[in-house]
Amino acid sequence: MSALDLLETAQAITGAALLAGGIALFVVAGVGLARFPDPYTRLTAVTKSGTLGLVLVLLGVMVSDPSLATGIKLGLAILLQLLTAPIGGLSLSRGTFRSGAALPRPLQYDEMSEQRSKL
């Protein structure tokens, strides 16, 4: 087995591991969406797990196909995902709060209750 064959095997294993990790995080996001009791924790599960899962999948594709064009496209996709997903999650949770959805039970202090009363 030559060094090139060994490198290609390591590249394939690393790419597959990253893809499997991303898929596992998508499954975790789906379970969180189905099982968590209130919309706020559901949004947290989907936003965090979905973002990291997509980043891992894109990194797995980047490792599996290491070309400059692929690296630029996937790097841009990762950057845009990391910039927009937190903003989208915040906007959705803020809209959920403004619609009057119940807060989770163990919440001790509601910092936004004044804003809710103004609505």
Biopython code that builds the backbone (N, CA, C, O; Angstrom):
import numpy as np
from Bio.PDB.StructureBuilder import StructureBuilder

atoms = [
    (1, "MET", "N", (0.853, -1.174, 0.000)),
    (1, "MET", "CA", (0.000, 0.000, 0.000)),
    (1, "MET", "C", (0.900, 1.238, 0.000)),
    (1, "MET", "O", (1.762, 1.400, 0.864)),
    (2, "SER", "N", (0.681, 2.086, -0.969)),
    (2, "SER", "CA", (1.521, 3.276, -1.083)),
    (2, "SER", "C", (0.993, 4.383, -0.179)),
    (2, "SER", "O", (-0.092, 4.287, 0.395)),
    (3, "ALA", "N", (1.787, 5.425, -0.073)),
    (3, "ALA", "CA", (1.402, 6.562, 0.765)),
    (3, "ALA", "C", (0.175, 7.264, 0.201)),
    (3, "ALA", "O", (-0.647, 7.778, 0.959)),
    (4, "LEU", "N", (0.045, 7.290, -1.118)),
    (4, "LEU", "CA", (-1.111, 7.929, -1.744)),
    (4, "LEU", "C", (-2.394, 7.156, -1.438)),
    (4, "LEU", "O", (-3.434, 7.757, -1.169)),
    (5, "ASP", "N", (-2.318, 5.832, -1.478)),
    (5, "ASP", "CA", (-3.487, 5.018, -1.132)),
    (5, "ASP", "C", (-3.886, 5.225, 0.326)),
    (5, "ASP", "O", (-5.070, 5.305, 0.653)),
    (6, "LEU", "N", (-2.897, 5.310, 1.184)),
    (6, "LEU", "CA", (-3.159, 5.533, 2.604)),
    (6, "LEU", "C", (-3.805, 6.899, 2.833)),
    (6, "LEU", "O", (-4.709, 7.033, 3.657)),
    (7, "LEU", "N", (-3.339, 7.902, 2.106)),
    (7, "LEU", "CA", (-3.907, 9.250, 2.221)),
    (7, "LEU", "C", (-5.351, 9.286, 1.724)),
    (7, "LEU", "O", (-6.208, 9.921, 2.339)),
    (8, "GLU", "N", (-5.617, 8.603, 0.610)),
    (8, "GLU", "CA", (-6.982, 8.558, 0.080)),
    (8, "GLU", "C", (-7.923, 7.820, 1.033)),
    (8, "GLU", "O", (-9.079, 8.211, 1.197)),
    (9, "THR", "N", (-7.429, 6.762, 1.654)),
    (9, "THR", "CA", (-8.242, 6.024, 2.622)),
    (9, "THR", "C", (-8.546, 6.885, 3.848)),
    (9, "THR", "O", (-9.680, 6.904, 4.329)),
    (10, "ALA", "N", (-7.546, 7.590, 4.349)),
    (10, "ALA", "CA", (-7.758, 8.477, 5.500)),
    (10, "ALA", "C", (-8.723, 9.599, 5.144)),
    (10, "ALA", "O", (-9.552, 9.995, 5.963)),
    (11, "GLN", "N", (-8.614, 10.110, 3.923)),
    (11, "GLN", "CA", (-9.513, 11.171, 3.465)),
    (11, "GLN", "C", (-10.952, 10.660, 3.395)),
    (11, "GLN", "O", (-11.875, 11.355, 3.818)),
    (12, "ALA", "N", (-11.148, 9.468, 2.871)),
    (12, "ALA", "CA", (-12.490, 8.896, 2.774)),
    (12, "ALA", "C", (-13.079, 8.625, 4.155)),
    (12, "ALA", "O", (-14.260, 8.883, 4.388)),
    (13, "ILE", "N", (-12.268, 8.111, 5.062)),
    (13, "ILE", "CA", (-12.753, 7.828, 6.419)),
    (13, "ILE", "C", (-13.105, 9.120, 7.145)),
    (13, "ILE", "O", (-14.132, 9.191, 7.820)),
    (14, "THR", "N", (-12.261, 10.142, 7.013)),
    (14, "THR", "CA", (-12.535, 11.428, 7.663)),
    (14, "THR", "C", (-13.799, 12.067, 7.102)),
    (14, "THR", "O", (-14.631, 12.569, 7.858)),
    (15, "GLY", "N", (-13.947, 12.051, 5.779)),
    (15, "GLY", "CA", (-15.152, 12.604, 5.162)),
    (15, "GLY", "C", (-16.407, 11.880, 5.609)),
    (15, "GLY", "O", (-17.424, 12.508, 5.903)),
    (16, "ALA", "N", (-16.333, 10.551, 5.659)),
    (16, "ALA", "CA", (-17.492, 9.767, 6.093)),
    (16, "ALA", "C", (-17.817, 10.016, 7.561)),
    (16, "ALA", "O", (-18.988, 10.068, 7.935)),
    (17, "ALA", "N", (-16.788, 10.172, 8.396)),
    (17, "ALA", "CA", (-17.024, 10.444, 9.820)),
    (17, "ALA", "C", (-17.682, 11.806, 10.013)),
    (17, "ALA", "O", (-18.584, 11.950, 10.839)),
    (18, "LEU", "N", (-17.236, 12.800, 9.258)),
    (18, "LEU", "CA", (-17.857, 14.126, 9.362)),
    (18, "LEU", "C", (-19.305, 14.092, 8.880)),
    (18, "LEU", "O", (-20.181, 14.698, 9.496)),
    (19, "LEU", "N", (-19.553, 13.386, 7.783)),
    (19, "LEU", "CA", (-20.928, 13.254, 7.296)),
    (19, "LEU", "C", (-21.808, 12.527, 8.315)),
    (19, "LEU", "O", (-22.946, 12.931, 8.554)),
    (20, "ALA", "N", (-21.291, 11.470, 8.906)),
    (20, "ALA", "CA", (-22.059, 10.722, 9.910)),
    (20, "ALA", "C", (-22.338, 11.585, 11.136)),
    (20, "ALA", "O", (-23.432, 11.529, 11.698)),
    (21, "GLY", "N", (-21.359, 12.380, 11.551)),
    (21, "GLY", "CA", (-21.582, 13.288, 12.680)),
    (21, "GLY", "C", (-22.646, 14.324, 12.376)),
    (21, "GLY", "O", (-23.473, 14.639, 13.232)),
    (22, "GLY", "N", (-22.630, 14.858, 11.159)),
    (22, "GLY", "CA", (-23.654, 15.826, 10.764)),
    (22, "GLY", "C", (-25.037, 15.212, 10.722)),
    (22, "GLY", "O", (-26.008, 15.820, 11.171)),
    (23, "ILE", "N", (-25.125, 14.007, 10.182)),
    (23, "ILE", "CA", (-26.416, 13.319, 10.135)),
    (23, "ILE", "C", (-26.915, 13.026, 11.547)),
    (23, "ILE", "O", (-28.106, 13.164, 11.826)),
    (24, "ALA", "N", (-26.014, 12.627, 12.431)),
    (24, "ALA", "CA", (-26.405, 12.363, 13.821)),
    (24, "ALA", "C", (-26.952, 13.629, 14.481)),
    (24, "ALA", "O", (-27.920, 13.566, 15.239)),
    (25, "LEU", "N", (-26.339, 14.771, 14.198)),
    (25, "LEU", "CA", (-26.844, 16.018, 14.777)),
    (25, "LEU", "C", (-28.198, 16.407, 14.187)),
    (25, "LEU", "O", (-29.027, 16.991, 14.886)),
    (26, "PHE", "N", (-28.434, 16.094, 12.919)),
    (26, "PHE", "CA", (-29.762, 16.333, 12.349)),
    (26, "PHE", "C", (-30.806, 15.452, 13.031)),
    (26, "PHE", "O", (-31.933, 15.891, 13.263)),
    (27, "VAL", "N", (-30.439, 14.226, 13.349)),
    (27, "VAL", "CA", (-31.359, 13.335, 14.066)),
    (27, "VAL", "C", (-31.642, 13.886, 15.460)),
    (27, "VAL", "O", (-32.785, 13.868, 15.917)),
    (28, "VAL", "N", (-30.599, 14.376, 16.137)),
    (28, "VAL", "CA", (-30.778, 14.984, 17.462)),
    (28, "VAL", "C", (-31.712, 16.189, 17.366)),
    (28, "VAL", "O", (-32.569, 16.382, 18.229)),
    (29, "ALA", "N", (-31.550, 16.997, 16.322)),
    (29, "ALA", "CA", (-32.431, 18.156, 16.141)),
    (29, "ALA", "C", (-33.876, 17.709, 15.934)),
    (29, "ALA", "O", (-34.799, 18.318, 16.475)),
    (30, "GLY", "N", (-34.072, 16.657, 15.161)),
    (30, "GLY", "CA", (-35.425, 16.148, 14.946)),
    (30, "GLY", "C", (-36.049, 15.595, 16.211)),
    (30, "GLY", "O", (-37.232, 15.816, 16.473)),
    (31, "VAL", "N", (-35.263, 14.879, 16.996)),
    (31, "VAL", "CA", (-35.768, 14.348, 18.269)),
    (31, "VAL", "C", (-36.103, 15.498, 19.214)),
    (31, "VAL", "O", (-37.132, 15.468, 19.889)),
    (32, "GLY", "N", (-35.241, 16.509, 19.263)),
    (32, "GLY", "CA", (-35.513, 17.670, 20.111)),
    (32, "GLY", "C", (-36.777, 18.395, 19.692)),
    (32, "GLY", "O", (-37.551, 18.851, 20.534)),
    (33, "LEU", "N", (-36.984, 18.501, 18.383)),
    (33, "LEU", "CA", (-38.190, 19.155, 17.878)),
    (33, "LEU", "C", (-39.441, 18.377, 18.267)),
    (33, "LEU", "O", (-40.477, 18.970, 18.568)),
    (34, "ALA", "N", (-39.345, 17.065, 18.260)),
    (34, "ALA", "CA", (-40.511, 16.240, 18.579)),
    (34, "ALA", "C", (-40.747, 16.086, 20.077)),
    (34, "ALA", "O", (-41.892, 15.931, 20.503)),
    (35, "ARG", "N", (-39.689, 16.125, 20.883)),
    (35, "ARG", "CA", (-39.827, 15.758, 22.285)),
    (35, "ARG", "C", (-39.868, 16.912, 23.276)),
    (35, "ARG", "O", (-40.469, 16.775, 24.341)),
    (36, "PHE", "N", (-39.253, 18.036, 22.962)),
    (36, "PHE", "CA", (-39.219, 19.117, 23.941)),
    (36, "PHE", "C", (-40.606, 19.723, 24.122)),
    (36, "PHE", "O", (-41.394, 19.764, 23.178)),
    (37, "PRO", "N", (-40.909, 20.196, 25.339)),
    (37, "PRO", "CA", (-42.284, 20.568, 25.667)),
    (37, "PRO", "C", (-42.733, 21.947, 25.174)),
    (37, "PRO", "O", (-43.923, 22.148, 24.931)),
    (38, "ASP", "N", (-41.821, 22.884, 25.025)),
    (38, "ASP", "CA", (-42.265, 24.234, 24.678)),
    (38, "ASP", "C", (-41.519, 24.723, 23.436)),
    (38, "ASP", "O", (-40.474, 24.177, 23.081)),
    (39, "PRO", "N", (-42.050, 25.742, 22.783)),
    (39, "PRO", "CA", (-41.442, 26.201, 21.524)),
    (39, "PRO", "C", (-40.032, 26.756, 21.683)),
    (39, "PRO", "O", (-39.244, 26.697, 20.739)),
    (40, "TYR", "N", (-39.700, 27.286, 22.836)),
    (40, "TYR", "CA", (-38.379, 27.897, 23.023)),
    (40, "TYR", "C", (-37.276, 26.841, 23.032)),
    (40, "TYR", "O", (-36.240, 27.023, 22.393)),
    (41, "THR", "N", (-37.488, 25.748, 23.747)),
    (41, "THR", "CA", (-36.475, 24.692, 23.759)),
    (41, "THR", "C", (-36.440, 23.956, 22.422)),
    (41, "THR", "O", (-35.382, 23.480, 22.012)),
    (42, "ARG", "N", (-37.571, 23.857, 21.743)),
    (42, "ARG", "CA", (-37.577, 23.259, 20.406)),
    (42, "ARG", "C", (-36.738, 24.089, 19.441)),
    (42, "ARG", "O", (-35.942, 23.553, 18.670)),
    (43, "LEU", "N", (-36.927, 25.397, 19.495)),
    (43, "LEU", "CA", (-36.135, 26.275, 18.628)),
    (43, "LEU", "C", (-34.650, 26.177, 18.938)),
    (43, "LEU", "O", (-33.822, 26.184, 18.027)),
    (44, "THR", "N", (-34.311, 26.085, 20.207)),
    (44, "THR", "CA", (-32.907, 25.960, 20.588)),
    (44, "THR", "C", (-32.313, 24.674, 20.033)),
    (44, "THR", "O", (-31.207, 24.682, 19.492)),
    (45, "ALA", "N", (-33.041, 23.571, 20.165)),
    (45, "ALA", "CA", (-32.537, 22.284, 19.674)),
    (45, "ALA", "C", (-32.322, 22.310, 18.170)),
    (45, "ALA", "O", (-31.286, 21.863, 17.677)),
    (46, "VAL", "N", (-33.289, 22.828, 17.451)),
    (46, "VAL", "CA", (-33.190, 22.834, 15.992)),
    (46, "VAL", "C", (-32.115, 23.805, 15.517)),
    (46, "VAL", "O", (-31.350, 23.481, 14.609)),
    (47, "THR", "N", (-32.049, 24.983, 16.115)),
    (47, "THR", "CA", (-31.078, 25.976, 15.666)),
    (47, "THR", "C", (-29.651, 25.519, 15.926)),
    (47, "THR", "O", (-28.809, 25.574, 15.029)),
    (48, "LYS", "N", (-29.374, 25.076, 17.127)),
    (48, "LYS", "CA", (-28.000, 24.696, 17.471)),
    (48, "LYS", "C", (-27.574, 23.411, 16.763)),
    (48, "LYS", "O", (-26.523, 23.372, 16.122)),
    (49, "SER", "N", (-28.388, 22.364, 16.879)),
    (49, "SER", "CA", (-28.016, 21.084, 16.275)),
    (49, "SER", "C", (-28.037, 21.154, 14.755)),
    (49, "SER", "O", (-27.171, 20.582, 14.093)),
    (50, "GLY", "N", (-29.012, 21.843, 14.207)),
    (50, "GLY", "CA", (-29.095, 21.960, 12.756)),
    (50, "GLY", "C", (-27.933, 22.727, 12.161)),
    (50, "GLY", "O", (-27.416, 22.358, 11.106)),
    (51, "THR", "N", (-27.519, 23.791, 12.830)),
    (51, "THR", "CA", (-26.393, 24.580, 12.337)),
    (51, "THR", "C", (-25.108, 23.771, 12.365)),
    (51, "THR", "O", (-24.397, 23.698, 11.363)),
    (52, "LEU", "N", (-24.807, 23.168, 13.495)),
    (52, "LEU", "CA", (-23.579, 22.384, 13.598)),
    (52, "LEU", "C", (-23.641, 21.154, 12.699)),
    (52, "LEU", "O", (-22.626, 20.758, 12.127)),
    (53, "GLY", "N", (-24.814, 20.549, 12.567)),
    (53, "GLY", "CA", (-24.958, 19.399, 11.678)),
    (53, "GLY", "C", (-24.676, 19.758, 10.233)),
    (53, "GLY", "O", (-23.995, 19.011, 9.531)),
    (54, "LEU", "N", (-25.190, 20.893, 9.781)),
    (54, "LEU", "CA", (-24.933, 21.321, 8.408)),
    (54, "LEU", "C", (-23.460, 21.641, 8.197)),
    (54, "LEU", "O", (-22.899, 21.315, 7.151)),
    (55, "VAL", "N", (-22.833, 22.271, 9.175)),
    (55, "VAL", "CA", (-21.404, 22.575, 9.064)),
    (55, "VAL", "C", (-20.602, 21.278, 8.952)),
    (55, "VAL", "O", (-19.684, 21.196, 8.136)),
    (56, "LEU", "N", (-20.928, 20.274, 9.751)),
    (56, "LEU", "CA", (-20.208, 19.000, 9.674)),
    (56, "LEU", "C", (-20.432, 18.304, 8.335)),
    (56, "LEU", "O", (-19.494, 17.740, 7.771)),
    (57, "VAL", "N", (-21.649, 18.334, 7.824)),
    (57, "VAL", "CA", (-21.920, 17.723, 6.523)),
    (57, "VAL", "C", (-21.130, 18.434, 5.427)),
    (57, "VAL", "O", (-20.525, 17.783, 4.575)),
    (58, "LEU", "N", (-21.132, 19.758, 5.445)),
    (58, "LEU", "CA", (-20.391, 20.502, 4.423)),
    (58, "LEU", "C", (-18.886, 20.285, 4.546)),
    (58, "LEU", "O", (-18.190, 20.207, 3.534)),
    (59, "LEU", "N", (-18.379, 20.187, 5.770)),
    (59, "LEU", "CA", (-16.954, 19.875, 5.945)),
    (59, "LEU", "C", (-16.639, 18.466, 5.436)),
    (59, "LEU", "O", (-15.574, 18.238, 4.862)),
    (60, "GLY", "N", (-17.553, 17.531, 5.643)),
    (60, "GLY", "CA", (-17.363, 16.181, 5.118)),
    (60, "GLY", "C", (-17.310, 16.154, 3.605)),
    (60, "GLY", "O", (-16.505, 15.433, 3.017)),
    (61, "VAL", "N", (-18.169, 16.942, 2.975)),
    (61, "VAL", "CA", (-18.133, 17.045, 1.514)),
    (61, "VAL", "C", (-16.834, 17.701, 1.066)),
    (61, "VAL", "O", (-16.240, 17.298, 0.066)),
    (62, "MET", "N", (-16.396, 18.712, 1.807)),
    (62, "MET", "CA", (-15.154, 19.407, 1.461)),
    (62, "MET", "C", (-13.950, 18.470, 1.562)),
    (62, "MET", "O", (-13.048, 18.526, 0.726)),
    (63, "VAL", "N", (-13.934, 17.618, 2.574)),
    (63, "VAL", "CA", (-12.835, 16.659, 2.723)),
    (63, "VAL", "C", (-12.907, 15.591, 1.629)),
    (63, "VAL", "O", (-11.874, 15.147, 1.127)),
    (64, "SER", "N", (-14.114, 15.179, 1.260)),
    (64, "SER", "CA", (-14.272, 14.145, 0.242)),
    (64, "SER", "C", (-13.931, 14.642, -1.160)),
    (64, "SER", "O", (-13.465, 13.864, -1.992)),
    (65, "ASP", "N", (-14.156, 15.918, -1.431)),
    (65, "ASP", "CA", (-13.870, 16.501, -2.746)),
    (65, "ASP", "C", (-13.000, 17.739, -2.564)),
    (65, "ASP", "O", (-13.507, 18.859, -2.617)),
    (66, "PRO", "N", (-11.703, 17.558, -2.350)),
    (66, "PRO", "CA", (-10.839, 18.700, -2.024)),
    (66, "PRO", "C", (-10.369, 19.475, -3.255)),
    (66, "PRO", "O", (-9.218, 19.349, -3.673)),
    (67, "SER", "N", (-11.259, 20.268, -3.826)),
    (67, "SER", "CA", (-10.852, 21.153, -4.915)),
    (67, "SER", "C", (-11.048, 22.597, -4.468)),
    (67, "SER", "O", (-11.784, 22.872, -3.520)),
    (68, "LEU", "N", (-10.389, 23.496, -5.151)),
    (68, "LEU", "CA", (-10.475, 24.908, -4.776)),
    (68, "LEU", "C", (-11.896, 25.435, -4.945)),
    (68, "LEU", "O", (-12.397, 26.153, -4.080)),
    (69, "ALA", "N", (-12.542, 25.085, -6.043)),
    (69, "ALA", "CA", (-13.908, 25.564, -6.289)),
    (69, "ALA", "C", (-14.871, 25.050, -5.216)),
    (69, "ALA", "O", (-15.707, 25.800, -4.711)),
    (70, "THR", "N", (-14.746, 23.781, -4.878)),
    (70, "THR", "CA", (-15.599, 23.208, -3.831)),
    (70, "THR", "C", (-15.324, 23.868, -2.492)),
    (70, "THR", "O", (-16.252, 24.179, -1.747)),
    (71, "GLY", "N", (-14.058, 24.080, -2.185)),
    (71, "GLY", "CA", (-13.694, 24.714, -0.916)),
    (71, "GLY", "C", (-14.250, 26.116, -0.785)),
    (71, "GLY", "O", (-14.728, 26.502, 0.281)),
    (72, "ILE", "N", (-14.191, 26.885, -1.871)),
    (72, "ILE", "CA", (-14.712, 28.258, -1.828)),
    (72, "ILE", "C", (-16.227, 28.248, -1.649)),
    (72, "ILE", "O", (-16.759, 28.981, -0.815)),
    (73, "LYS", "N", (-16.917, 27.425, -2.422)),
    (73, "LYS", "CA", (-18.384, 27.375, -2.337)),
    (73, "LYS", "C", (-18.858, 26.893, -0.966)),
    (73, "LYS", "O", (-19.755, 27.482, -0.362)),
    (74, "LEU", "N", (-18.246, 25.825, -0.492)),
    (74, "LEU", "CA", (-18.676, 25.283, 0.795)),
    (74, "LEU", "C", (-18.239, 26.173, 1.951)),
    (74, "LEU", "O", (-18.950, 26.279, 2.950)),
    (75, "GLY", "N", (-17.086, 26.809, 1.830)),
    (75, "GLY", "CA", (-16.660, 27.765, 2.857)),
    (75, "GLY", "C", (-17.621, 28.936, 2.958)),
    (75, "GLY", "O", (-17.944, 29.390, 4.056)),
    (76, "LEU", "N", (-18.081, 29.426, 1.805)),
    (76, "LEU", "CA", (-19.065, 30.512, 1.797)),
    (76, "LEU", "C", (-20.396, 30.047, 2.389)),
    (76, "LEU", "O", (-21.042, 30.783, 3.135)),
    (77, "ALA", "N", (-20.800, 28.820, 2.053)),
    (77, "ALA", "CA", (-22.053, 28.286, 2.605)),
    (77, "ALA", "C", (-21.969, 28.140, 4.123)),
    (77, "ALA", "O", (-22.930, 28.441, 4.831)),
    (78, "ILE", "N", (-20.823, 27.680, 4.621)),
    (78, "ILE", "CA", (-20.635, 27.546, 6.072)),
    (78, "ILE", "C", (-20.673, 28.914, 6.734)),
    (78, "ILE", "O", (-21.318, 29.089, 7.768)),
    (79, "LEU", "N", (-19.988, 29.879, 6.145)),
    (79, "LEU", "CA", (-19.973, 31.232, 6.710)),
    (79, "LEU", "C", (-21.378, 31.824, 6.762)),
    (79, "LEU", "O", (-21.780, 32.386, 7.780)),
    (80, "LEU", "N", (-22.118, 31.700, 5.672)),
    (80, "LEU", "CA", (-23.481, 32.239, 5.653)),
    (80, "LEU", "C", (-24.382, 31.524, 6.651)),
    (80, "LEU", "O", (-25.221, 32.156, 7.293)),
    (81, "GLN", "N", (-24.218, 30.225, 6.784)),
    (81, "GLN", "CA", (-25.015, 29.476, 7.765)),
    (81, "GLN", "C", (-24.714, 29.938, 9.181)),
    (81, "GLN", "O", (-25.627, 30.136, 9.982)),
    (82, "LEU", "N", (-23.436, 30.110, 9.491)),
    (82, "LEU", "CA", (-23.062, 30.534, 10.845)),
    (82, "LEU", "C", (-23.491, 31.968, 11.138)),
    (82, "LEU", "O", (-23.685, 32.329, 12.299)),
    (83, "LEU", "N", (-23.640, 32.785, 10.103)),
    (83, "LEU", "CA", (-24.081, 34.163, 10.317)),
    (83, "LEU", "C", (-25.598, 34.293, 10.390)),
    (83, "LEU", "O", (-26.109, 35.123, 11.141)),
    (84, "THR", "N", (-26.322, 33.486, 9.622)),
    (84, "THR", "CA", (-27.769, 33.677, 9.540)),
    (84, "THR", "C", (-28.589, 32.798, 10.479)),
    (84, "THR", "O", (-29.675, 33.206, 10.889)),
    (85, "ALA", "N", (-28.116, 31.622, 10.829)),
    (85, "ALA", "CA", (-28.911, 30.721, 11.677)),
    (85, "ALA", "C", (-29.196, 31.302, 13.057)),
    (85, "ALA", "O", (-30.333, 31.200, 13.516)),
    (86, "PRO", "N", (-28.225, 31.908, 13.746)),
    (86, "PRO", "CA", (-28.556, 32.496, 15.049)),
    (86, "PRO", "C", (-29.567, 33.641, 14.942)),
    (86, "PRO", "O", (-30.417, 33.807, 15.816)),
    (87, "ILE", "N", (-29.471, 34.420, 13.879)),
    (87, "ILE", "CA", (-30.414, 35.528, 13.695)),
    (87, "ILE", "C", (-31.812, 34.987, 13.423)),
    (87, "ILE", "O", (-32.797, 35.514, 13.940)),
    (88, "GLY", "N", (-31.898, 33.934, 12.614)),
    (88, "GLY", "CA", (-33.190, 33.320, 12.343)),
    (88, "GLY", "C", (-33.810, 32.711, 13.589)),
    (88, "GLY", "O", (-35.010, 32.854, 13.822)),
    (89, "GLY", "N", (-32.996, 32.030, 14.392)),
    (89, "GLY", "CA", (-33.498, 31.445, 15.639)),
    (89, "GLY", "C", (-33.983, 32.504, 16.610)),
    (89, "GLY", "O", (-35.012, 32.338, 17.265)),
    (90, "LEU", "N", (-33.235, 33.594, 16.696)),
    (90, "LEU", "CA", (-33.637, 34.694, 17.573)),
    (90, "LEU", "C", (-34.940, 35.320, 17.093)),
    (90, "LEU", "O", (-35.820, 35.618, 17.900)),
    (91, "SER", "N", (-35.065, 35.520, 15.788)),
    (91, "SER", "CA", (-36.288, 36.115, 15.246)),
    (91, "SER", "C", (-37.496, 35.216, 15.487)),
    (91, "SER", "O", (-38.574, 35.696, 15.839)),
    (92, "LEU", "N", (-37.313, 33.916, 15.297)),
    (92, "LEU", "CA", (-38.420, 32.995, 15.545)),
    (92, "LEU", "C", (-38.815, 32.953, 17.015)),
    (92, "LEU", "O", (-40.002, 32.944, 17.340)),
    (93, "SER", "N", (-37.829, 32.928, 17.902)),
    (93, "SER", "CA", (-38.163, 32.884, 19.329)),
    (93, "SER", "C", (-38.776, 34.201, 19.791)),
    (93, "SER", "O", (-39.650, 34.206, 20.658)),
    (94, "ARG", "N", (-38.332, 35.298, 19.229)),
    (94, "ARG", "CA", (-38.930, 36.591, 19.578)),
    (94, "ARG", "C", (-40.379, 36.673, 19.087)),
    (94, "ARG", "O", (-41.252, 37.185, 19.788)),
    (95, "GLY", "N", (-40.620, 36.169, 17.889)),
    (95, "GLY", "CA", (-41.993, 36.121, 17.387)),
    (95, "GLY", "C", (-42.872, 35.203, 18.216)),
    (95, "GLY", "O", (-44.046, 35.492, 18.444)),
    (96, "THR", "N", (-42.299, 34.095, 18.666)),
    (96, "THR", "CA", (-43.034, 33.179, 19.537)),
    (96, "THR", "C", (-43.382, 33.860, 20.852)),
    (96, "THR", "O", (-44.495, 33.714, 21.357)),
    (97, "PHE", "N", (-42.432, 34.602, 21.403)),
    (97, "PHE", "CA", (-42.672, 35.313, 22.655)),
    (97, "PHE", "C", (-43.758, 36.368, 22.469)),
    (97, "PHE", "O", (-44.655, 36.504, 23.301)),
    (98, "ARG", "N", (-43.668, 37.105, 21.377)),
    (98, "ARG", "CA", (-44.652, 38.171, 21.138)),
    (98, "ARG", "C", (-46.046, 37.630, 20.864)),
    (98, "ARG", "O", (-47.037, 38.324, 21.090)),
    (99, "SER", "N", (-46.130, 36.401, 20.381)),
    (99, "SER", "CA", (-47.445, 35.820, 20.125)),
    (99, "SER", "C", (-48.119, 35.344, 21.408)),
    (99, "SER", "O", (-49.295, 34.981, 21.405)),
    (100, "GLY", "N", (-47.356, 35.348, 22.513)),
    (100, "GLY", "CA", (-47.938, 34.989, 23.801)),
    (100, "GLY", "C", (-47.772, 33.536, 24.185)),
    (100, "GLY", "O", (-48.487, 33.048, 25.060)),
    (101, "ALA", "N", (-46.853, 32.835, 23.558)),
    (101, "ALA", "CA", (-46.618, 31.431, 23.923)),
    (101, "ALA", "C", (-46.123, 31.353, 25.366)),
    (101, "ALA", "O", (-45.369, 32.211, 25.826)),
    (102, "ALA", "N", (-46.556, 30.327, 26.059)),
    (102, "ALA", "CA", (-46.196, 30.171, 27.471)),
    (102, "ALA", "C", (-44.698, 29.940, 27.621)),
    (102, "ALA", "O", (-44.076, 29.242, 26.821)),
    (103, "LEU", "N", (-44.138, 30.538, 28.661)),
    (103, "LEU", "CA", (-42.723, 30.341, 28.964)),
    (103, "LEU", "C", (-42.542, 29.007, 29.671)),
    (103, "LEU", "O", (-43.487, 28.504, 30.279)),
    (104, "PRO", "N", (-41.344, 28.419, 29.606)),
    (104, "PRO", "CA", (-41.119, 27.146, 30.291)),
    (104, "PRO", "C", (-41.326, 27.262, 31.795)),
    (104, "PRO", "O", (-41.100, 28.321, 32.380)),
    (105, "ARG", "N", (-41.752, 26.184, 32.409)),
    (105, "ARG", "CA", (-42.110, 26.160, 33.819)),
    (105, "ARG", "C", (-40.974, 26.580, 34.761)),
    (105, "ARG", "O", (-41.231, 27.388, 35.654)),
    (106, "PRO", "N", (-39.742, 26.090, 34.623)),
    (106, "PRO", "CA", (-38.720, 26.420, 35.627)),
    (106, "PRO", "C", (-38.157, 27.837, 35.521)),
    (106, "PRO", "O", (-37.248, 28.200, 36.268)),
    (107, "LEU", "N", (-38.688, 28.637, 34.601)),
    (107, "LEU", "CA", (-38.169, 29.994, 34.445)),
    (107, "LEU", "C", (-38.524, 30.814, 35.685)),
    (107, "LEU", "O", (-39.698, 30.950, 36.027)),
    (108, "GLN", "N", (-37.525, 31.350, 36.345)),
    (108, "GLN", "CA", (-37.735, 32.082, 37.590)),
    (108, "GLN", "C", (-38.006, 33.560, 37.355)),
    (108, "GLN", "O", (-38.831, 34.163, 38.040)),
    (109, "TYR", "N", (-37.314, 34.136, 36.394)),
    (109, "TYR", "CA", (-37.420, 35.573, 36.191)),
    (109, "TYR", "C", (-37.622, 35.847, 34.713)),
    (109, "TYR", "O", (-36.856, 35.367, 33.878)),
    (110, "ASP", "N", (-38.624, 36.598, 34.395)),
    (110, "ASP", "CA", (-38.936, 36.935, 33.015)),
    (110, "ASP", "C", (-38.468, 38.357, 32.751)),
    (110, "ASP", "O", (-39.147, 39.313, 33.126)),
    (111, "GLU", "N", (-37.323, 38.505, 32.113)),
    (111, "GLU", "CA", (-36.760, 39.826, 31.852)),
    (111, "GLU", "C", (-37.558, 40.605, 30.813)),
    (111, "GLU", "O", (-37.444, 41.828, 30.736)),
    (112, "MET", "N", (-38.346, 39.924, 30.033)),
    (112, "MET", "CA", (-39.078, 40.596, 28.965)),
    (112, "MET", "C", (-40.560, 40.769, 29.279)),
    (112, "MET", "O", (-41.345, 41.075, 28.381)),
    (113, "SER", "N", (-40.957, 40.580, 30.536)),
    (113, "SER", "CA", (-42.374, 40.696, 30.875)),
    (113, "SER", "C", (-42.896, 42.104, 30.637)),
    (113, "SER", "O", (-44.063, 42.284, 30.287)),
    (114, "GLU", "N", (-42.043, 43.100, 30.825)),
    (114, "GLU", "CA", (-42.466, 44.478, 30.570)),
    (114, "GLU", "C", (-42.777, 44.677, 29.095)),
    (114, "GLU", "O", (-43.737, 45.365, 28.747)),
    (115, "GLN", "N", (-41.973, 44.080, 28.234)),
    (115, "GLN", "CA", (-42.228, 44.205, 26.805)),
    (115, "GLN", "C", (-43.500, 43.469, 26.415)),
    (115, "GLN", "O", (-44.244, 43.930, 25.549)),
    (116, "ARG", "N", (-43.755, 42.331, 27.045)),
    (116, "ARG", "CA", (-44.958, 41.582, 26.719)),
    (116, "ARG", "C", (-46.201, 42.361, 27.133)),
    (116, "ARG", "O", (-47.218, 42.318, 26.440)),
    (117, "SER", "N", (-46.128, 43.074, 28.262)),
    (117, "SER", "CA", (-47.297, 43.827, 28.713)),
    (117, "SER", "C", (-47.576, 45.022, 27.808)),
    (117, "SER", "O", (-48.709, 45.500, 27.754)),
    (118, "LYS", "N", (-46.564, 45.510, 27.098)),
    (118, "LYS", "CA", (-46.760, 46.633, 26.184)),
    (118, "LYS", "C", (-47.403, 46.206, 24.871)),
    (118, "LYS", "O", (-47.908, 47.045, 24.125)),
    (119, "LEU", "N", (-47.389, 44.914, 24.587)),
    (119, "LEU", "CA", (-47.909, 44.445, 23.304)),
    (119, "LEU", "C", (-49.379, 44.477, 23.273)),
    (119, "LEU", "O", (-49.983, 44.113, 22.264)),
]
sb = StructureBuilder()
sb.init_structure("model")
sb.init_model(0)
sb.init_chain("A")
sb.init_seg("    ")
for serial, (resi, resn, name, xyz) in enumerate(atoms, 1):
    if name == "N":
        sb.init_residue(resn, " ", resi, " ")
    sb.init_atom(name, np.array(xyz, "f"), 0.0, 1.0, " ", f" {name:<3s}", serial, name[0])
structure = sb.get_structure()
